[in-house]
Every structure is written in C-alpha cells, then in structure tokens.
Amino acid sequence: MAGPEGMRTVSNDELMGDDVYQPSNDGDVQDGLAQLEPEDTLVDRGLEDALDEGYAPPERPLAVGKYGNTAAEQRDRETLDQRLAAETPDVCEPDGDGIGDCVGTDGEPVDPEAGETRSGRLVESDGSRSHLIAADVGISGGAATAEEAAMHTTDDPEAVLGGW
C-alpha cells in the first residue's frame, strides 16, 4: 500500500509486536495466567470449581516499559545498540585468588598458633587438662575425616592455651 508522497502505509497487524500480549477476540488467555483446574494441581482444597475460591491475576505490567509499545516505535524498530543494552549479561563467579574458598577476601590464612604439621590420630593426654590437650599417635588405617585433617600439632601447648 502506498501512502502520501510515496511512503508505505503499515497496517495494524504489522504494528503488533511479537513480545507484547495481544488478546484475540476468541477469549484466549496468555500462557501461565490461566486458573488451573483442580485436577491439574497438587493442592486439594475440596472445591468442585476452581473459581469457587477466586482468582487473583499476577500484579505485574506486561511489556509496559519495553520499546515498541507505540506505533512509531514499532515502525522505527529498535537499533542494535538498544537491543544489546536490553540484554542481561551472564554473571559467573570470578576466579578465586588461590588462598581459600571465599571469593573477594583474604581467604583462609594459616593461623600461626595452630602449627604447620598436620596431626594423625589423636588420643587423650594424661594430665589435668586432658580435655584440651591430646597426643598425636600417627596416622591410623584410613583417610582422615575433615575434622581430623583440620588438626595441626604444635610443640608448645602453653602458646595455644594462653595460660588456661
């Protein structure tokens, strides 16, 4: 169709966007907004009809803030820069710093009071503070649990206990 001064006239059907919900006259409902029938849900409320309970549609605008709502915007189309600006980037975890499993922090530095040598199987020590001090008797038959692997030995128990 040609309009004034050789310009092409666009019909209303061509102006309707693909993303925008445009209800038709036959009463179709947009996907996800229809009330589910009782046999289609996992919740049994004892009602025969789904509308006996009532229905509250979601309170969110459908494409109100998007480009292309007006006839002029639909006719001019979005530029590539506008389309790229509307995309959401893929967010992924940054690479760790190699110190620990906490990203963006100092990680898990070694505690100087804990000692550097990993201990094996621990047994109760004889003495008045046996609940605080243990003796390393070496590695026992299998792999250490996480708690056992976290234990380290020190030569000076007073440095760790701090005068307990």
Long-range contacts (C-beta under 8 A, 24 or more apart in sequence): 10-75, 15-71, 15-74, 15-75, 16-74, 17-63, 17-68, 17-69, 17-74, 19-63, 19-66, 19-68, 20-62, 20-63, 20-66, 20-68, 20-69, 21-62, 21-63, 30-62, 33-57, 33-58, 113-154, 113-159, 113-160, 114-152, 114-154, 114-160, 115-152, 115-153, 115-154, 115-155, 116-152, 117-152, 117-153, 118-149, 118-151, 118-152, 118-153, 119-148, 119-151, 119-152, 119-153, 120-144, 121-148, 122-148, 122-151, 129-161, 129-164, 132-161, 132-164, 133-157, 133-161
